[in-house]
């Protein structure tokens, strides 16, 4: 049996079984209307989502701005008219770009001593050491500022004042320590690793191309020649002598020099006082109260605020991109 079309008449080519003749225009208009509504609804939804995204971005920008203002306000140190003891902290590794860099510490010391209300500057030290260059720059600035402002500078040691940290403390008028502080380590080192034997055992060939016979010196995968070893030792001895001269100049006759004084050994605070590496036992509060006789303590330490941290991270990201781009050339100049 043959099925008849819904209209009862013959089916037209291309005509759906459910579609009545004469309804094509109405159905097309209905479909267009639905599609237009769907499109407009989608566009309105996207606009609303975009407005909310902009709104929340503005909210976060406002919160970030408020936080930056708050931290800047908290980190700012205003001049105090009354007598006070100025403090600058030297904590952690002494290195360029660190909190205890010469740039940061020197700027803080200048602000502290140029304040008319400060009676003395206390360097609050808790550092295992670091760069002799940065320490030397801070030491030189302490000597200059003492002569310029005619105010005493004291070093107060907490847990540690070793190596480059003691290089800095040696410029102070007096050094105060806790009996259990670690003090000293007057020496210089250059460390690294050598993997030449391991490379040979693994059958790995090091392909290092240089312009200059000593350009690959201290490369961990290349052997160190006797001449290079002597040259490096001479450099270390020179820097060590600079360190020794600074300590002798700063401590003067108070230093009870022995064969081990400049050997790189370190001592407790109590032993350091006996050896003349430190003057007395004391803390920040006791020095401010009994020595400076200005119990009010004002901290002039420069600390990174949120804006500076964000700027450094942004700069680091750009720098990493530049380094990655430079690596594609295959040539590096150190």
Secondary structure, DSSP 8 states (H G I E B T S, - for coil): -----TTSS---TT--TT--TT-HHHHHHHHHHHHHHHHHHHHHHHHHHHHHHHHHHHHHHHHHHHHHHHHHHHH-----SS-EEEEEEEES-B-TTSTT-HHHHHHHHHHHHHSTTEEEEEEEEEE--B-HHHHHHHHHHHHHHHHHH--EEEEEEEEEEETHHHHHHTTSSEEEE-TT-EEE-----------HHHHHHHT-------SSTTTTTT-TTS---HHHHHHHHHHHHHHHHHHHHHHHHHHGGG----TTTTTT-EEEHHHHHHHTSS-EE--HHHIIIIII----EEE------HHHHHHHHHHHHHHHHHHHHHHTT-----
